[in-house]
C-alpha cells in the first residue's frame, strides 16, 4: 500500500521500506567492505597454519610472488561462480604488477572470493541495516518533538540489532568459492 499510517505516528516498517529503496549502492559497497574486513572467520584458520594472509588486496602486486604460500580474500569485484572464475580473480593469479609481468609462482596462491548470489544476499543485508540506522536517525528527530514512545524506540533497536547480526553470517556464506590453479595449470573456481 502507498500509505500504512493509521494514526499520527509513522509506521517503522513503512519508513524502513521507503528508506531502503533510496540507499545508494556505493554506500552499501563501502559498508560491505568494512564488514568483510571485520569478519575474522574468513582468515582465522589460514593465519594459524602459518600461511601469509592478505585481506582485500587492491592489486595483484599487493601479494608477493616469492614462492611462499599466500591466501587472499578478494573483494566483491572478484565475485565468481563455481566453475567460472571472474576476470578479477584470474588477474590476481596471472599477474604481478601488470599483464606484461606474469606471476611465476601461481600455484602458491589461494584466493577466497564471494559467489555472485551470496554477494547479492550480503549486500541486501547491509542495505537493510543501513536503512534501519537511517530510520533511527529519523525517529530521534521525531523524539525531540515528543512523538515517539519508548516502546517504538525499543522495537526499532531490536530491528537494528537483528539486521546487524545477520550481516556477518551473510558475509561468511557469500565467501564460499576458492579460486586457484588446477593440476593442468588452469585457473579454476570451486565451492567449499
C-alpha positions as CSV (number, residue, x, y, z in Angstrom):
1,X,0.0,0.0,0.0
2,X,1.0,3.6,-0.6
3,X,0.3,4.6,3.0
4,X,0.4,2.3,6.1
5,X,-0.2,5.0,8.6
6,X,-3.4,4.6,10.6
7,X,-2.6,7.1,13.3
8,X,-0.5,10.3,13.5
9,X,2.7,8.2,14.0
10,X,4.6,6.8,11.0
11,X,4.9,3.0,10.8
12,X,8.6,1.9,11.3
13,X,8.3,-0.8,8.7
14,X,7.0,1.6,6.2
15,X,9.8,4.1,7.0
16,X,12.3,1.3,6.6
17,X,10.9,0.2,3.2
18,X,10.9,3.7,1.9
19,X,14.5,4.4,3.1
20,X,16.0,1.1,1.9
21,X,14.9,1.9,-1.7
22,X,17.0,5.2,-1.5
23,X,20.2,3.8,0.0
24,X,22.9,4.1,-2.7
25,X,24.8,1.1,-3.9
26,X,28.1,3.0,-3.2
27,X,27.2,3.4,0.4
28,X,26.3,-0.3,0.6
29,X,29.5,-1.4,-1.1
30,X,31.6,0.7,1.3
31,X,29.9,-0.7,4.4
32,X,30.2,-4.2,2.9
33,X,33.9,-3.8,2.5
34,X,34.2,-2.8,6.2
35,X,32.1,-5.8,7.2
36,X,34.3,-8.2,5.1
37,X,37.4,-6.8,6.7
38,X,35.9,-7.3,10.2
39,X,34.9,-10.9,9.5
40,X,37.7,-12.8,11.2
41,X,36.2,-16.2,10.3
42,X,37.5,-15.7,6.7
43,X,41.1,-15.7,7.7
44,X,41.3,-17.3,11.2
45,X,42.5,-20.8,10.3
46,X,44.8,-19.7,7.5
47,X,46.9,-17.4,9.7
48,X,47.0,-20.1,12.4
49,X,48.5,-22.6,9.8
50,X,51.4,-20.2,9.0
51,X,50.1,-19.1,5.6
52,X,50.7,-15.5,4.5
53,X,47.2,-13.9,4.7
54,X,46.1,-10.9,2.5
55,X,42.8,-9.3,3.4
56,X,41.2,-7.4,0.5
57,X,44.3,-6.7,-1.6
58,X,43.7,-3.9,-4.1
59,X,46.1,-5.0,-6.8
60,X,47.9,-8.2,-7.7
61,X,51.2,-6.7,-6.7
62,X,49.9,-6.4,-3.1
63,X,50.6,-10.2,-3.0
64,X,54.3,-11.1,-3.3
65,X,55.4,-13.6,-5.9
66,X,58.0,-15.2,-3.6
67,X,57.1,-18.9,-3.7
68,X,55.6,-18.8,-0.2
69,X,52.0,-20.0,0.2
70,X,49.7,-17.0,0.1
71,X,46.0,-16.9,1.0
72,X,44.0,-13.8,-0.1
73,X,40.4,-12.8,0.5
74,X,39.4,-10.7,-2.5
75,X,36.7,-8.0,-2.6
76,X,33.3,-8.0,-4.3
77,X,34.7,-7.2,-7.7
78,X,36.1,-10.8,-7.8
79,X,32.7,-12.4,-7.4
80,X,32.7,-15.7,-9.3
81,X,30.6,-18.7,-9.9
82,X,31.5,-22.4,-9.4
83,X,33.5,-23.4,-12.5
84,X,33.6,-19.8,-13.8
85,X,36.3,-17.7,-12.1
86,X,36.0,-13.9,-12.6
87,X,38.5,-12.0,-14.6
88,X,39.5,-10.1,-11.5
89,X,40.4,-13.4,-9.7
90,X,42.2,-14.6,-12.8
91,X,44.2,-11.4,-12.9
92,X,45.4,-11.9,-9.3
93,X,46.6,-15.4,-10.3
94,X,48.2,-14.5,-13.6
95,X,49.8,-11.1,-13.0
96,X,52.1,-9.4,-10.6
97,X,52.4,-5.7,-11.5
98,X,50.7,-5.9,-14.9
99,X,49.8,-8.1,-17.8
100,X,53.4,-7.8,-19.1
101,X,54.8,-9.3,-15.8
102,X,53.2,-12.7,-15.2
103,X,53.1,-14.4,-11.8
104,X,55.8,-17.1,-11.6
105,X,54.5,-18.9,-8.5
106,X,50.9,-19.2,-9.5
107,X,50.3,-22.4,-7.6
108,X,51.3,-20.8,-4.3
109,X,48.3,-18.6,-4.2
110,X,44.8,-19.5,-3.0
111,X,42.0,-16.9,-3.4
112,X,38.8,-16.8,-1.4
113,X,36.1,-15.0,-3.4
114,X,32.3,-14.4,-2.9
115,X,29.7,-16.1,-5.0
116,X,27.5,-13.8,-7.1
117,X,24.4,-15.0,-5.3
118,X,26.0,-14.8,-1.9
119,X,27.2,-11.3,-2.6
120,X,23.7,-10.1,-3.5
121,X,22.4,-11.5,-0.2
122,X,25.2,-9.8,1.8
123,X,24.5,-6.5,0.0
124,X,20.8,-6.8,0.8
125,X,21.6,-7.5,4.5
126,X,23.9,-4.4,4.6
127,X,21.3,-2.3,2.9
128,X,18.7,-3.5,5.4
129,X,21.0,-2.5,8.3
130,X,21.8,0.9,6.8
131,X,18.1,1.6,6.3
132,X,17.3,0.8,9.9
133,X,20.1,3.2,11.0
134,X,18.6,6.0,8.9
135,X,15.1,5.2,10.4
136,X,16.7,5.5,13.9
137,X,18.0,9.0,13.0
138,X,14.6,10.0,11.7
139,X,12.9,8.7,14.8
140,X,15.4,10.6,17.0
141,X,14.5,13.8,15.2
142,X,10.8,13.0,15.9
143,X,11.5,12.1,19.6
144,X,12.7,15.6,20.3
145,X,9.2,16.7,19.4
146,X,7.7,14.0,21.7
147,X,6.0,12.0,19.0
148,X,7.8,8.6,19.6
149,X,7.1,6.5,22.7
150,X,9.7,4.2,24.3
151,X,8.1,1.0,23.1
152,X,8.5,2.1,19.5
153,X,12.1,3.1,20.2
154,X,12.7,-0.4,21.7
155,X,11.2,-2.1,18.7
156,X,13.4,0.0,16.5
157,X,16.5,-1.0,18.4
158,X,15.5,-4.7,18.2
159,X,15.2,-4.4,14.4
160,X,18.6,-2.7,14.2
161,X,20.3,-5.4,16.3
162,X,18.7,-8.2,14.2
163,X,19.8,-6.5,11.0
164,X,23.3,-6.0,12.2
165,X,23.5,-9.6,13.5
166,X,22.6,-11.0,10.1
167,X,25.5,-9.3,8.2
168,X,28.5,-11.5,9.4
169,X,26.7,-14.7,8.6
170,X,25.8,-13.4,5.2
171,X,29.4,-12.4,4.5
172,X,30.6,-15.9,5.6
173,X,28.1,-17.6,3.4
174,X,29.0,-15.3,0.4
175,X,32.6,-16.3,0.6
176,X,32.2,-19.9,-0.4
177,X,34.4,-20.1,-3.5
178,X,38.1,-20.8,-3.9
179,X,40.0,-19.8,-7.0
180,X,43.3,-21.4,-7.6
181,X,45.4,-23.2,-10.2
182,X,44.5,-26.8,-11.2
183,X,46.8,-29.7,-11.9
184,X,46.5,-28.8,-15.6
185,X,47.8,-25.3,-14.8
186,X,44.4,-23.7,-15.5
187,X,42.5,-21.2,-13.3
188,X,39.6,-23.0,-11.5
189,X,36.9,-21.9,-9.2
190,X,35.1,-24.4,-6.9
191,X,32.7,-24.2,-4.0
192,X,33.9,-25.0,-0.5
